[in-house]
Amino acid sequence: MNPDDEAGRERLAALLGRHYVAGRFDAGELGRRLDVVYGASSSAQAAEAIAGLQPLDAPPARKRRGRRHGESDAADPSWVPTKERFLDPGSQRVMRVWVDPADHSRHYVAEPSA
């Protein structure tokens, strides 16, 4: 894919992150849709990840709440989810990595337990 498509992937990932934060689908579905976006060989294929999703309301005002080392209670609607996850050695929780596009800071949000 060309650089414009890469920017499109990031926009789609951010949109999927907002849908996830809004409770439109669970972490498993977020992962499945991110696989579609990042595995697509064209913009049209990547756009299939948002097929059928209803428009979102305007995002709420930004608020920063953090704990240790970028850990947050919940993802901010403006953050972009990544496919990166890890097991927090202190809490034994699975954490998903989110990136704030405004300053490229990384944030860690616990995945809901199954």
A tleap script that builds the chain and sets N, CA, C and O, in Angstrom:
source leaprc.protein.ff14SB
mol = sequence {
  NMET ASN PRO ASP ASP GLU ALA GLY ARG GLU
  ARG LEU ALA ALA LEU LEU GLY ARG HIE TYR
  VAL ALA GLY ARG PHE ASP ALA GLY GLU LEU
  GLY ARG ARG LEU ASP VAL VAL TYR GLY ALA
  SER SER SER ALA GLN ALA ALA GLU ALA ILE
  ALA GLY LEU GLN PRO LEU ASP ALA PRO PRO
  ALA ARG LYS ARG ARG GLY ARG ARG HIE GLY
  GLU SER ASP ALA ALA ASP PRO SER TRP VAL
  PRO THR LYS GLU ARG PHE LEU ASP PRO GLY
  SER GLN ARG VAL MET ARG VAL TRP VAL ASP
  PRO ALA ASP HIE SER ARG HIE TYR VAL ALA
  GLU PRO SER CALA
}
set mol.1.N position { 0.849 -1.184 0.000 }
set mol.1.CA position { 0.000 0.000 0.000 }
set mol.1.C position { 0.886 1.235 0.000 }
set mol.1.O position { 2.007 1.213 0.508 }
set mol.2.N position { 0.370 2.307 -0.574 }
set mol.2.CA position { 1.158 3.534 -0.637 }
set mol.2.C position { 1.021 4.334 0.668 }
set mol.2.O position { 0.197 3.990 1.515 }
set mol.3.N position { 1.826 5.403 0.837 }
set mol.3.CA position { 1.777 6.172 2.091 }
set mol.3.C position { 0.394 6.741 2.412 }
set mol.3.O position { 0.030 6.835 3.584 }
set mol.4.N position { -0.379 7.122 1.399 }
set mol.4.CA position { -1.728 7.616 1.667 }
set mol.4.C position { -2.582 6.520 2.286 }
set mol.4.O position { -3.403 6.781 3.166 }
set mol.5.N position { -2.378 5.276 1.815 }
set mol.5.CA position { -3.115 4.148 2.380 }
set mol.5.C position { -2.706 3.907 3.831 }
set mol.5.O position { -3.539 3.545 4.661 }
set mol.6.N position { -1.421 4.109 4.138 }
set mol.6.CA position { -0.955 3.930 5.517 }
set mol.6.C position { -1.627 4.952 6.438 }
set mol.6.O position { -2.018 4.611 7.554 }
set mol.7.N position { -1.761 6.176 5.989 }
set mol.7.CA position { -2.464 7.187 6.788 }
set mol.7.C position { -3.930 6.780 6.943 }
set mol.7.O position { -4.529 6.987 7.998 }
set mol.8.N position { -4.496 6.205 5.895 }
set mol.8.CA position { -5.869 5.726 5.958 }
set mol.8.C position { -6.024 4.601 6.968 }
set mol.8.O position { -7.031 4.531 7.673 }
set mol.9.N position { -5.027 3.715 7.044 }
set mol.9.CA position { -5.062 2.633 8.035 }
set mol.9.C position { -5.119 3.213 9.442 }
set mol.9.O position { -5.890 2.753 10.285 }
set mol.10.N position { -4.293 4.228 9.684 }
set mol.10.CA position { -4.265 4.840 11.015 }
set mol.10.C position { -5.602 5.511 11.341 }
set mol.10.O position { -6.066 5.444 12.479 }
set mol.11.N position { -6.212 6.146 10.368 }
set mol.11.CA position { -7.536 6.755 10.587 }
set mol.11.C position { -8.575 5.676 10.898 }
set mol.11.O position { -9.398 5.846 11.797 }
set mol.12.N position { -8.538 4.568 10.157 }
set mol.12.CA position { -9.476 3.478 10.417 }
set mol.12.C position { -9.240 2.863 11.791 }
set mol.12.O position { -10.197 2.564 12.506 }
set mol.13.N position { -7.980 2.671 12.168 }
set mol.13.CA position { -7.672 2.112 13.490 }
set mol.13.C position { -8.174 3.046 14.586 }
set mol.13.O position { -8.711 2.588 15.595 }
set mol.14.N position { -8.003 4.354 14.395 }
set mol.14.CA position { -8.490 5.320 15.380 }
set mol.14.C position { -10.011 5.265 15.485 }
set mol.14.O position { -10.565 5.323 16.583 }
set mol.15.N position { -10.677 5.152 14.354 }
set mol.15.CA position { -12.132 5.065 14.350 }
set mol.15.C position { -12.595 3.792 15.055 }
set mol.15.O position { -13.551 3.822 15.830 }
set mol.16.N position { -11.924 2.685 14.790 }
set mol.16.CA position { -12.270 1.436 15.474 }
set mol.16.C position { -12.052 1.571 16.982 }
set mol.16.O position { -12.841 1.064 17.779 }
set mol.17.N position { -10.982 2.255 17.360 }
set mol.17.CA position { -10.735 2.491 18.779 }
set mol.17.C position { -11.852 3.279 19.433 }
set mol.17.O position { -12.238 2.990 20.566 }
set mol.18.N position { -12.373 4.270 18.730 }
set mol.18.CA position { -13.480 5.058 19.273 }
set mol.18.C position { -14.730 4.198 19.417 }
set mol.18.O position { -15.456 4.331 20.402 }
set mol.19.N position { -14.992 3.325 18.461 }
set mol.19.CA position { -16.147 2.425 18.557 }
set mol.19.C position { -15.978 1.472 19.747 }
set mol.19.O position { -16.940 1.195 20.463 }
set mol.20.N position { -14.762 0.974 19.953 }
set mol.20.CA position { -14.496 0.074 21.078 }
set mol.20.C position { -14.718 0.799 22.404 }
set mol.20.O position { -15.371 0.272 23.305 }
set mol.21.N position { -14.170 2.012 22.519 }
set mol.21.CA position { -14.318 2.786 23.752 }
set mol.21.C position { -15.790 3.089 24.018 }
set mol.21.O position { -16.220 3.142 25.171 }
set mol.22.N position { -16.562 3.289 22.944 }
set mol.22.CA position { -17.993 3.572 23.086 }
set mol.22.C position { -18.797 2.323 23.421 }
set mol.22.O position { -20.007 2.409 23.634 }
set mol.23.N position { -18.144 1.158 23.473 }
set mol.23.CA position { -18.835 -0.072 23.843 }
set mol.23.C position { -19.580 -0.725 22.695 }
set mol.23.O position { -20.476 -1.538 22.921 }
set mol.24.N position { -19.225 -0.383 21.469 }
set mol.24.CA position { -19.912 -0.951 20.305 }
set mol.24.C position { -19.543 -2.402 20.061 }
set mol.24.O position { -20.328 -3.148 19.476 }
set mol.25.N position { -18.351 -2.818 20.503 }
set mol.25.CA position { -17.943 -4.213 20.395 }
set mol.25.C position { -16.864 -4.497 21.429 }
set mol.25.O position { -16.318 -3.576 22.037 }
set mol.26.N position { -16.558 -5.787 21.626 }
set mol.26.CA position { -15.600 -6.185 22.653 }
set mol.26.C position { -14.173 -6.220 22.108 }
set mol.26.O position { -13.933 -5.954 20.930 }
set mol.27.N position { -13.230 -6.556 22.996 }
set mol.27.CA position { -11.813 -6.563 22.637 }
set mol.27.C position { -11.513 -7.578 21.526 }
set mol.27.O position { -10.678 -7.320 20.660 }
set mol.28.N position { -12.180 -8.704 21.552 }
set mol.28.CA position { -11.964 -9.701 20.501 }
set mol.28.C position { -12.358 -9.172 19.133 }
set mol.28.O position { -11.650 -9.384 18.148 }
set mol.29.N position { -13.490 -8.482 19.078 }
set mol.29.CA position { -13.940 -7.913 17.811 }
set mol.29.C position { -13.016 -6.774 17.376 }
set mol.29.O position { -12.761 -6.611 16.183 }
set mol.30.N position { -12.515 -5.989 18.325 }
set mol.30.CA position { -11.546 -4.941 17.982 }
set mol.30.C position { -10.325 -5.581 17.334 }
set mol.30.O position { -9.855 -5.114 16.298 }
set mol.31.N position { -9.812 -6.646 17.938 }
set mol.31.CA position { -8.654 -7.332 17.369 }
set mol.31.C position { -8.927 -7.870 15.978 }
set mol.31.O position { -8.080 -7.755 15.092 }
set mol.32.N position { -10.102 -8.458 15.774 }
set mol.32.CA position { -10.458 -8.997 14.458 }
set mol.32.C position { -10.490 -7.884 13.423 }
set mol.32.O position { -9.955 -8.036 12.325 }
set mol.33.N position { -11.116 -6.765 13.770 }
set mol.33.CA position { -11.225 -5.650 12.823 }
set mol.33.C position { -9.861 -5.003 12.557 }
set mol.33.O position { -9.583 -4.587 11.432 }
set mol.34.N position { -9.011 -4.917 13.584 }
set mol.34.CA position { -7.657 -4.387 13.358 }
set mol.34.C position { -6.869 -5.314 12.436 }
set mol.34.O position { -6.088 -4.840 11.611 }
set mol.35.N position { -7.063 -6.634 12.561 }
set mol.35.CA position { -6.413 -7.572 11.641 }
set mol.35.C position { -6.820 -7.288 10.204 }
set mol.35.O position { -5.990 -7.357 9.297 }
set mol.36.N position { -8.106 -6.966 9.989 }
set mol.36.CA position { -8.585 -6.637 8.641 }
set mol.36.C position { -7.875 -5.385 8.129 }
set mol.36.O position { -7.390 -5.356 6.998 }
set mol.37.N position { -7.817 -4.343 8.980 }
set mol.37.CA position { -7.194 -3.078 8.563 }
set mol.37.C position { -5.726 -3.276 8.222 }
set mol.37.O position { -5.275 -2.880 7.147 }
set mol.38.N position { -4.974 -3.893 9.144 }
set mol.38.CA position { -3.530 -4.009 8.939 }
set mol.38.C position { -3.138 -5.124 7.984 }
set mol.38.O position { -2.000 -5.157 7.515 }
set mol.39.N position { -4.048 -6.035 7.688 }
set mol.39.CA position { -3.762 -7.109 6.743 }
set mol.39.C position { -4.227 -6.821 5.328 }
set mol.39.O position { -3.968 -7.609 4.418 }
set mol.40.N position { -4.912 -5.702 5.131 }
set mol.40.CA position { -5.478 -5.380 3.818 }
set mol.40.C position { -4.394 -4.969 2.832 }
set mol.40.O position { -3.386 -4.366 3.201 }
set mol.41.N position { -4.624 -5.310 1.573 }
set mol.41.CA position { -3.680 -4.915 0.529 }
set mol.41.C position { -4.197 -3.714 -0.271 }
set mol.41.O position { -3.526 -3.240 -1.188 }
set mol.42.N position { -5.388 -3.225 0.079 }
set mol.42.CA position { -5.931 -2.038 -0.588 }
set mol.42.C position { -6.782 -1.256 0.403 }
set mol.42.O position { -7.198 -1.774 1.439 }
set mol.43.N position { -7.027 -0.009 0.064 }
set mol.43.CA position { -7.878 0.838 0.918 }
set mol.43.C position { -9.286 0.269 1.008 }
set mol.43.O position { -9.914 0.327 2.066 }
set mol.44.N position { -9.780 -0.276 -0.083 }
set mol.44.CA position { -11.137 -0.839 -0.093 }
set mol.44.C position { -11.230 -2.036 0.855 }
set mol.44.O position { -12.215 -2.182 1.578 }
set mol.45.N position { -10.209 -2.885 0.852 }
set mol.45.CA position { -10.212 -4.025 1.769 }
set mol.45.C position { -10.138 -3.556 3.219 }
set mol.45.O position { -10.821 -4.108 4.082 }
set mol.46.N position { -9.321 -2.550 3.495 }
set mol.46.CA position { -9.193 -2.035 4.863 }
set mol.46.C position { -10.505 -1.436 5.338 }
set mol.46.O position { -10.854 -1.562 6.511 }
set mol.47.N position { -11.236 -0.786 4.442 }
set mol.47.CA position { -12.503 -0.147 4.811 }
set mol.47.C position { -13.567 -1.171 5.203 }
set mol.47.O position { -14.556 -0.813 5.843 }
set mol.48.N position { -13.380 -2.436 4.831 }
set mol.48.CA position { -14.333 -3.478 5.231 }
set mol.48.C position { -14.408 -3.608 6.752 }
set mol.48.O position { -15.398 -4.112 7.283 }
set mol.49.N position { -13.364 -3.155 7.456 }
set mol.49.CA position { -13.334 -3.260 8.916 }
set mol.49.C position { -14.385 -2.377 9.580 }
set mol.49.O position { -14.776 -2.635 10.718 }
set mol.50.N position { -14.844 -1.344 8.889 }
set mol.50.CA position { -15.847 -0.452 9.488 }
set mol.50.C position { -17.230 -0.651 8.880 }
set mol.50.O position { -18.166 0.079 9.208 }
set mol.51.N position { -17.360 -1.633 8.000 }
set mol.51.CA position { -18.657 -1.893 7.365 }
set mol.51.C position { -19.712 -2.200 8.422 }
set mol.51.O position { -19.487 -3.008 9.324 }
set mol.52.N position { -20.843 -1.560 8.304 }
set mol.52.CA position { -21.965 -1.822 9.188 }
set mol.52.C position { -21.946 -1.068 10.508 }
set mol.52.O position { -22.891 -1.176 11.289 }
set mol.53.N position { -20.890 -0.306 10.774 }
set mol.53.CA position { -20.830 0.450 12.026 }
set mol.53.C position { -21.635 1.747 11.899 }
set mol.53.O position { -21.540 2.450 10.893 }
set mol.54.N position { -22.414 2.047 12.910 }
set mol.54.CA position { -23.194 3.277 12.938 }
set mol.54.C position { -22.273 4.448 13.262 }
set mol.54.O position { -21.261 4.264 13.939 }
set mol.55.N position { -22.610 5.661 12.784 }
set mol.55.CA position { -21.775 6.827 13.105 }
set mol.55.C position { -21.721 7.058 14.620 }
set mol.55.O position { -22.664 6.757 15.352 }
set mol.56.N position { -20.606 7.593 15.051 }
set mol.56.CA position { -20.402 7.899 16.461 }
set mol.56.C position { -20.807 9.331 16.768 }
set mol.56.O position { -20.806 10.193 15.889 }
set mol.57.N position { -21.150 9.571 18.020 }
set mol.57.CA position { -21.359 10.934 18.475 }
set mol.57.C position { -19.998 11.626 18.520 }
set mol.57.O position { -18.958 10.968 18.472 }
set mol.58.N position { -20.012 12.940 18.611 }
set mol.58.CA position { -18.761 13.691 18.726 }
set mol.58.C position { -18.023 13.223 19.981 }
set mol.58.O position { -18.655 12.948 21.001 }
set mol.59.N position { -16.691 13.131 19.915 }
set mol.59.CA position { -15.942 12.672 21.089 }
set mol.59.C position { -16.074 13.667 22.237 }
set mol.59.O position { -16.173 14.873 22.007 }
set mol.60.N position { -16.077 13.166 23.474 }
set mol.60.CA position { -16.148 14.065 24.630 }
set mol.60.C position { -14.854 14.856 24.775 }
set mol.60.O position { -13.843 14.533 24.151 }
set mol.61.N position { -14.897 15.882 25.594 }
set mol.61.CA position { -13.695 16.670 25.851 }
set mol.61.C position { -12.616 15.754 26.412 }
set mol.61.O position { -12.892 14.841 27.190 }
set mol.62.N position { -11.391 16.018 26.004 }
set mol.62.CA position { -10.271 15.178 26.441 }
set mol.62.C position { -10.014 15.327 27.925 }
set mol.62.O position { -10.064 16.427 28.476 }
set mol.63.N position { -9.742 14.212 28.556 }
set mol.63.CA position { -9.327 14.225 29.943 }
set mol.63.C position { -8.170 13.258 30.097 }
set mol.63.O position { -8.156 12.188 29.488 }
set mol.64.N position { -7.250 13.623 30.873 }
set mol.64.CA position { -6.084 12.770 31.095 }
set mol.64.C position { -6.163 12.187 32.490 }
set mol.64.O position { -6.191 12.907 33.488 }
set mol.65.N position { -6.197 10.871 32.534 }
set mol.65.CA position { -6.146 10.180 33.821 }
set mol.65.C position { -5.128 9.081 33.662 }
set mol.65.O position { -5.298 8.177 32.844 }
set mol.66.N position { -4.112 9.153 34.412 }
set mol.66.CA position { -3.104 8.123 34.268 }
set mol.66.C position { -2.720 7.526 35.602 }
set mol.66.O position { -2.970 8.094 36.665 }
set mol.67.N position { -2.119 6.392 35.513 }
set mol.67.CA position { -1.553 5.757 36.686 }
set mol.67.C position { -0.103 5.514 36.349 }
set mol.67.O position { 0.485 6.288 35.592 }
set mol.68.N position { 0.475 4.504 36.866 }
set mol.68.CA position { 1.904 4.282 36.660 }
set mol.68.C position { 2.248 3.982 35.207 }
set mol.68.O position { 1.530 3.241 34.537 }
set mol.69.N position { 3.305 4.534 34.737 }
set mol.69.CA position { 3.896 4.231 33.429 }
set mol.69.C position { 2.898 4.225 32.278 }
set mol.69.O position { 2.936 3.326 31.438 }
set mol.70.N position { 2.016 5.199 32.224 }
set mol.70.CA position { 1.084 5.296 31.109 }
set mol.70.C position { -0.142 4.420 31.221 }
set mol.70.O position { -0.941 4.374 30.285 }
set mol.71.N position { -0.325 3.714 32.345 }
set mol.71.CA position { -1.508 2.870 32.505 }
set mol.71.C position { -2.727 3.750 32.739 }
set mol.71.O position { -2.676 4.690 33.533 }
set mol.72.N position { -3.812 3.450 32.054 }
set mol.72.CA position { -5.053 4.208 32.179 }
set mol.72.C position { -6.203 3.262 32.489 }
set mol.72.O position { -6.167 2.082 32.137 }
set mol.73.N position { -7.220 3.795 33.151 }
set mol.73.CA position { -8.400 2.990 33.458 }
set mol.73.C position { -9.174 2.640 32.199 }
set mol.73.O position { -9.737 1.550 32.091 }
set mol.74.N position { -9.203 3.570 31.240 }
set mol.74.CA position { -9.938 3.363 29.988 }
set mol.74.C position { -9.242 4.130 28.885 }
set mol.74.O position { -8.520 5.093 29.144 }
set mol.75.N position { -9.461 3.702 27.659 }
set mol.75.CA position { -8.876 4.393 26.514 }
set mol.75.C position { -9.632 5.685 26.233 }
set mol.75.O position { -10.857 5.738 26.342 }
set mol.76.N position { -8.904 6.700 25.878 }
set mol.76.CA position { -9.488 7.964 25.458 }
set mol.76.C position { -9.983 7.780 24.024 }
set mol.76.O position { -9.319 7.111 23.233 }
set mol.77.N position { -11.131 8.355 23.673 }
set mol.77.CA position { -11.655 8.180 22.315 }
set mol.77.C position { -10.716 8.666 21.207 }
set mol.77.O position { -10.856 8.242 20.060 }
set mol.78.N position { -9.779 9.533 21.523 }
set mol.78.CA position { -8.871 10.031 20.488 }
set mol.78.C position { -7.655 9.128 20.291 }
set mol.78.O position { -6.931 9.292 19.310 }
set mol.79.N position { -7.415 8.184 21.192 }
set mol.79.CA position { -6.264 7.305 21.068 }
set mol.79.C position { -6.486 6.258 19.986 }
set mol.79.O position { -7.621 5.878 19.699 }
set mol.80.N position { -5.402 5.800 19.394 }
set mol.80.CA position { -5.440 4.785 18.335 }
set mol.80.C position { -5.022 3.445 18.943 }
set mol.80.O position { -3.950 3.348 19.541 }
set mol.81.N position { -5.861 2.404 18.797 }
set mol.81.CA position { -5.463 1.102 19.337 }
set mol.81.C position { -4.412 0.460 18.451 }
set mol.81.O position { -4.430 0.617 17.230 }
set mol.82.N position { -3.507 -0.258 19.071 }
set mol.82.CA position { -2.536 -1.044 18.314 }
set mol.82.C position { -2.880 -2.518 18.506 }
set mol.82.O position { -3.727 -2.865 19.329 }
set mol.83.N position { -2.227 -3.364 17.753 }
set mol.83.CA position { -2.418 -4.796 17.934 }
set mol.83.C position { -1.546 -5.326 19.063 }
set mol.83.O position { -1.628 -6.500 19.423 }
set mol.84.N position { -0.706 -4.450 19.623 }
set mol.84.CA position { 0.235 -4.865 20.658 }
set mol.84.C position { -0.469 -5.065 21.999 }
set mol.84.O position { -1.206 -4.197 22.467 }
set mol.85.N position { -0.227 -6.216 22.599 }
set mol.85.CA position { -0.730 -6.522 23.935 }
set mol.85.C position { 0.395 -7.197 24.710 }
set mol.85.O position { 1.300 -7.791 24.124 }
set mol.86.N position { 0.325 -7.097 26.035 }
set mol.86.CA position { 1.333 -7.740 26.868 }
set mol.86.C position { 0.720 -8.083 28.214 }
set mol.86.O position { -0.315 -7.538 28.599 }
set mol.87.N position { 1.368 -8.985 28.916 }
set mol.87.CA position { 0.934 -9.386 30.248 }
set mol.87.C position { 1.696 -8.531 31.248 }
set mol.87.O position { 2.923 -8.599 31.315 }
set mol.88.N position { 0.976 -7.725 32.029 }
set mol.88.CA position { 1.592 -6.874 33.047 }
set mol.88.C position { 2.143 -7.791 34.143 }
set mol.88.O position { 1.382 -8.534 34.763 }
set mol.89.N position { 3.453 -7.746 34.385 }
set mol.89.CA position { 4.025 -8.676 35.362 }
set mol.89.C position { 3.563 -8.414 36.792 }
set mol.89.O position { 3.541 -9.340 37.602 }
set mol.90.N position { 3.195 -7.182 37.121 }
set mol.90.CA position { 2.769 -6.871 38.479 }
set mol.90.C position { 1.346 -7.301 38.770 }
set mol.90.O position { 1.057 -7.834 39.841 }
set mol.91.N position { 0.448 -7.066 37.808 }
set mol.91.CA position { -0.972 -7.352 38.046 }
set mol.91.C position { -1.459 -8.624 37.369 }
set mol.91.O position { -2.545 -9.117 37.674 }
set mol.92.N position { -0.651 -9.160 36.443 }
set mol.92.CA position { -1.024 -10.335 35.655 }
set mol.92.C position { -2.226 -10.071 34.751 }
set mol.92.O position { -2.926 -11.003 34.356 }
set mol.93.N position { -2.462 -8.802 34.426 }
set mol.93.CA position { -3.550 -8.443 33.507 }
set mol.93.C position { -2.990 -8.285 32.102 }
set mol.93.O position { -1.844 -7.873 31.923 }
set mol.94.N position { -3.818 -8.619 31.095 }
set mol.94.CA position { -3.450 -8.393 29.705 }
set mol.94.C position { -3.740 -6.931 29.389 }
set mol.94.O position { -4.857 -6.452 29.580 }
set mol.95.N position { -2.725 -6.234 28.906 }
set mol.95.CA position { -2.840 -4.809 28.604 }
set mol.95.C position { -2.752 -4.597 27.100 }
set mol.95.O position { -1.917 -5.209 26.434 }
set mol.96.N position { -3.618 -3.724 26.554 }
set mol.96.CA position { -3.532 -3.328 25.153 }
set mol.96.C position { -2.830 -1.982 25.103 }
set mol.96.O position { -3.047 -1.124 25.958 }
set mol.97.N position { -1.987 -1.807 24.095 }
set mol.97.CA position { -1.268 -0.554 23.910 }
set mol.97.C position { -2.078 0.351 22.979 }
set mol.97.O position { -2.511 -0.067 21.905 }
set mol.98.N position { -2.272 1.598 23.413 }
set mol.98.CA position { -2.963 2.637 22.638 }
set mol.98.C position { -1.979 3.785 22.458 }
set mol.98.O position { -1.133 4.014 23.323 }
set mol.99.N position { -2.080 4.518 21.333 }
set mol.99.CA position { -1.190 5.641 21.063 }
set mol.99.C position { -2.021 6.901 20.891 }
set mol.99.O position { -3.030 6.906 20.186 }
set mol.100.N position { -1.578 7.977 21.551 }
set mol.100.CA position { -2.220 9.281 21.406 }
set mol.100.C position { -1.610 9.947 20.174 }
set mol.100.O position { -0.424 10.276 20.188 }
set mol.101.N position { -2.399 10.157 19.096 }
set mol.101.CA position { -1.828 10.739 17.883 }
set mol.101.C position { -1.362 12.175 18.072 }
set mol.101.O position { -0.556 12.663 17.280 }
set mol.102.N position { -1.846 12.860 19.095 }
set mol.102.CA position { -1.453 14.256 19.309 }
set mol.102.C position { 0.015 14.360 19.710 }
set mol.102.O position { 0.722 15.257 19.250 }
set mol.103.N position { 0.478 13.449 20.567 }
set mol.103.CA position { 1.864 13.544 21.022 }
set mol.103.C position { 2.622 12.214 20.923 }
set mol.103.O position { 3.760 12.113 21.381 }
set mol.104.N position { 1.998 11.206 20.332 }
set mol.104.CA position { 2.587 9.876 20.115 }
set mol.104.C position { 2.933 9.156 21.420 }
set mol.104.O position { 3.748 8.234 21.425 }
set mol.105.N position { 2.315 9.576 22.525 }
set mol.105.CA position { 2.558 8.881 23.795 }
set mol.105.C position { 1.799 7.560 23.786 }
set mol.105.O position { 0.753 7.425 23.150 }
set mol.106.N position { 2.351 6.596 24.502 }
set mol.106.CA position { 1.751 5.260 24.588 }
set mol.106.C position { 0.999 5.152 25.894 }
set mol.106.O position { 1.436 5.665 26.924 }
set mol.107.N position { -0.142 4.475 25.842 }
set mol.107.CA position { -0.970 4.275 27.022 }
set mol.107.C position { -1.365 2.808 27.090 }
set mol.107.O position { -1.548 2.158 26.061 }
set mol.108.N position { -1.493 2.296 28.293 }
set mol.108.CA position { -1.773 0.884 28.501 }
set mol.108.C position { -3.101 0.736 29.224 }
set mol.108.O position { -3.296 1.282 30.310 }
set mol.109.N position { -4.007 -0.004 28.612 }
set mol.109.CA position { -5.343 -0.196 29.163 }
set mol.109.C position { -5.592 -1.692 29.303 }
set mol.109.O position { -5.375 -2.463 28.368 }
set mol.110.N position { -6.049 -2.087 30.484 }
set mol.110.CA position { -6.311 -3.507 30.723 }
set mol.110.C position { -7.441 -3.990 29.835 }
set mol.110.O position { -8.468 -3.325 29.697 }
set mol.111.N position { -7.242 -5.161 29.232 }
set mol.111.CA position { -8.279 -5.795 28.441 }
set mol.111.C position { -9.307 -6.375 29.423 }
set mol.111.O position { -8.932 -6.836 30.501 }
set mol.112.N position { -10.580 -6.358 29.068 }
set mol.112.CA position { -11.555 -6.973 29.967 }
set mol.112.C position { -11.263 -8.457 30.141 }
set mol.112.O position { -10.888 -9.137 29.185 }
set mol.113.N position { -11.433 -8.957 31.354 }
set mol.113.CA position { -11.191 -10.387 31.575 }
set mol.113.C position { -12.311 -11.194 30.952 }
set mol.113.O position { -13.474 -10.791 30.950 }
set mol.114.N position { -11.934 -12.335 30.427 }
set mol.114.CA position { -12.900 -13.186 29.702 }
set mol.114.C position { -13.792 -13.941 30.638 }
set mol.114.O position { -14.655 -14.697 30.193 }
savepdb mol mol.pdb
quit
